[in-house]
């Protein structure tokens, strides 16, 4: 059985998908880009501001499911330039404890709305 997780504190889905889906003890969150949930617009300020917004969006989805970053087991990071890898790592790393999740990072040609970074997660209660 699956349950959709929704929160107004993170951007609404811009297509036929859920912000996140819980099945059993697992939470699968759709990729988050740097959309400010209050405005529905991509945040200005480059890779630093976008990575912060993405992580805050993920934080809100986790909270809506009663979880936090310590529950995250796996992430996938999509970036439009490997030149941003170190910057994304520095900001991303602040959100996790001494045992960060497993992770993949992939450079892509482009992301929705012209975003520079997108991150999806899998978490477990």
KOLPA-974320 format. One record per residue (C-alpha): residue number from 0; residue in one letter; x negated, z, y negated. Coordinates in nm, 2 decimals, m for minus. Example, Ala and Ser with C-alpha at 12.3 -4.5 7.8 and 13.67 -1.06 7.14 Angstrom:
<site 0; "a"; <m1.23; 0.78; 0.45>>,
<site 1; "s"; <m1.37; 0.71; 0.11>>,
***
This chain:
<site 0; "x"; <0.00; 0.00; 0.00>>,
<site 1; "x"; <m0.13; m0.08; m0.35>>,
<site 2; "x"; <m0.04; 0.06; m0.69>>,
<site 3; "x"; <m0.11; m0.10; m1.03>>,
<site 4; "x"; <m0.29; 0.13; m1.28>>,
<site 5; "x"; <m0.20; 0.06; m1.64>>,
<site 6; "x"; <m0.29; 0.21; m1.97>>,
<site 7; "x"; <m0.24; 0.12; m2.33>>,
<site 8; "x"; <m0.58; 0.27; m2.41>>,
<site 9; "x"; <m0.75; m0.03; m2.26>>,
<site 10; "x"; <m0.68; m0.40; m2.32>>,
<site 11; "x"; <m0.38; m0.55; m2.15>>,
<site 12; "x"; <m0.43; m0.81; m1.89>>,
<site 13; "x"; <m0.45; m1.16; m2.04>>,
<site 14; "x"; <m0.35; m1.33; m1.72>>,
<site 15; "x"; <m0.17; m1.27; m1.39>>,
<site 16; "x"; <m0.37; m0.97; m1.29>>,
<site 17; "x"; <m0.36; m0.59; m1.32>>,
<site 18; "x"; <m0.60; m0.37; m1.52>>,
<site 19; "x"; <m0.67; m0.20; m1.19>>,
<site 20; "x"; <m0.52; m0.15; m0.85>>,
<site 21; "x"; <m0.54; 0.16; m0.63>>,
<site 22; "x"; <m0.52; 0.14; m0.26>>,
<site 23; "x"; <m0.58; 0.47; m0.07>>,
<site 24; "x"; <m0.87; 0.64; m0.23>>,
<site 25; "x"; <m1.01; 0.32; m0.38>>,
<site 26; "x"; <m0.97; 0.18; m0.73>>,
<site 27; "x"; <m1.05; m0.18; m0.80>>,
<site 28; "x"; <m1.07; m0.25; m1.18>>,
<site 29; "x"; <m1.05; m0.60; m1.32>>,
<site 30; "x"; <m1.34; m0.71; m1.53>>,
<site 31; "x"; <m1.33; m0.57; m1.88>>,
<site 32; "x"; <m1.45; m0.76; m2.19>>,
<site 33; "x"; <m1.50; m0.61; m2.53>>,
<site 34; "x"; <m1.14; m0.63; m2.65>>,
<site 35; "x"; <m1.04; m0.34; m2.88>>,
<site 36; "x"; <m0.71; m0.23; m2.73>>,
<site 37; "x"; <m0.57; m0.14; m3.07>>,
<site 38; "x"; <m0.62; m0.48; m3.22>>,
<site 39; "x"; <m0.63; m0.71; m2.92>>,
<site 40; "x"; <m0.94; m0.87; m3.07>>,
<site 41; "x"; <m1.30; m0.90; m2.95>>,
<site 42; "x"; <m1.51; m0.64; m3.13>>,
<site 43; "x"; <m1.77; m0.77; m3.37>>,
<site 44; "x"; <m2.13; m0.65; m3.37>>,
<site 45; "x"; <m2.31; m0.84; m3.09>>,
<site 46; "x"; <m2.41; m0.73; m2.74>>,
<site 47; "x"; <m2.45; m0.36; m2.83>>,
<site 48; "x"; <m2.10; m0.32; m2.97>>,
<site 49; "x"; <m1.95; m0.53; m2.70>>,
<site 50; "x"; <m2.12; m0.33; m2.42>>,
<site 51; "x"; <m2.00; 0.00; m2.57>>,
<site 52; "x"; <m1.64; m0.13; m2.60>>,
<site 53; "x"; <m1.65; m0.25; m2.24>>,
<site 54; "x"; <m1.77; 0.08; m2.11>>,
<site 55; "x"; <m1.50; 0.26; m2.32>>,
<site 56; "x"; <m1.23; 0.03; m2.18>>,
<site 57; "x"; <m1.35; 0.11; m1.83>>,
<site 58; "x"; <m1.35; 0.49; m1.91>>,
<site 59; "x"; <m0.99; 0.46; m2.01>>,
<site 60; "x"; <m0.89; 0.28; m1.70>>,
<site 61; "x"; <m1.07; 0.54; m1.49>>,
<site 62; "x"; <m0.89; 0.82; m1.68>>,
<site 63; "x"; <m0.55; 0.65; m1.62>>,
<site 64; "x"; <m0.63; 0.68; m1.25>>,
<site 65; "x"; <m0.75; 1.04; m1.28>>,
<site 66; "x"; <m1.11; 0.94; m1.23>>,
<site 67; "x"; <m1.43; 0.92; m1.43>>,
<site 68; "x"; <m1.77; 0.75; m1.41>>,
<site 69; "x"; <m1.89; 0.98; m1.13>>,
<site 70; "x"; <m1.64; 0.81; m0.90>>,
<site 71; "x"; <m1.77; 0.46; m0.95>>,
<site 72; "x"; <m1.94; 0.32; m0.64>>,
<site 73; "x"; <m2.01; m0.04; m0.74>>,
<site 74; "x"; <m2.01; m0.25; m1.05>>,
<site 75; "x"; <m2.06; m0.62; m1.13>>,
<site 76; "x"; <m2.20; m0.71; m1.47>>,
<site 77; "x"; <m2.16; m1.06; m1.61>>,
<site 78; "x"; <m2.36; m1.15; m1.91>>,
<site 79; "x"; <m2.40; m1.48; m2.10>>,
<site 80; "x"; <m2.77; m1.43; m2.16>>,
<site 81; "x"; <m3.04; m1.26; m1.95>>,
<site 82; "x"; <m3.20; m1.18; m2.28>>,
<site 83; "x"; <m2.94; m0.91; m2.32>>,
<site 84; "x"; <m3.02; m0.75; m1.98>>,
<site 85; "x"; <m3.23; m0.46; m2.12>>,
<site 86; "x"; <m2.98; m0.38; m2.40>>,
<site 87; "x"; <m2.68; m0.38; m2.16>>,
<site 88; "x"; <m2.88; m0.16; m1.92>>,
<site 89; "x"; <m2.96; 0.09; m2.19>>,
<site 90; "x"; <m2.60; 0.14; m2.30>>,
<site 91; "x"; <m2.45; 0.11; m1.94>>,
<site 92; "x"; <m2.69; 0.37; m1.81>>,
<site 93; "x"; <m2.57; 0.64; m2.05>>,
<site 94; "x"; <m2.23; 0.64; m1.88>>,
<site 95; "x"; <m2.36; 0.74; m1.53>>,
<site 96; "x"; <m2.52; 1.05; m1.38>>,
<site 97; "x"; <m2.83; 1.08; m1.17>>,
<site 98; "x"; <m2.67; 0.87; m0.90>>,
<site 99; "x"; <m2.56; 0.55; m1.07>>,
<site 100; "x"; <m2.35; 0.30; m0.87>>,
<site 101; "x"; <m2.47; 0.00; m0.68>>,
<site 102; "x"; <m2.47; m0.30; m0.91>>,
<site 103; "x"; <m2.50; m0.67; m0.93>>,
<site 104; "x"; <m2.58; m0.85; m1.26>>,
<site 105; "x"; <m2.51; m1.22; m1.30>>,
<site 106; "x"; <m2.57; m1.46; m1.59>>,
<site 107; "x"; <m2.28; m1.69; m1.65>>,
<site 108; "x"; <m2.22; m1.99; m1.88>>,
<site 109; "x"; <m1.93; m1.82; m2.07>>,
<site 110; "x"; <m1.67; m1.55; m2.06>>,
<site 111; "x"; <m1.31; m1.53; m2.18>>,
<site 112; "x"; <m1.26; m1.52; m2.56>>,
<site 113; "x"; <m1.63; m1.58; m2.61>>,
<site 114; "x"; <m1.73; m1.24; m2.49>>,
<site 115; "x"; <m2.10; m1.17; m2.42>>,
<site 116; "x"; <m2.05; m0.92; m2.14>>,
<site 117; "x"; <m1.79; m0.84; m1.87>>,
<site 118; "x"; <m1.80; m0.55; m1.62>>,
<site 119; "x"; <m1.58; m0.48; m1.32>>,
<site 120; "x"; <m1.59; m0.17; m1.11>>,
<site 121; "x"; <m1.49; m0.02; m0.77>>,
<site 122; "x"; <m1.44; 0.35; m0.76>>,
<site 123; "x"; <m1.33; 0.61; m0.50>>,
<site 124; "x"; <m1.15; 0.94; m0.54>>,
***
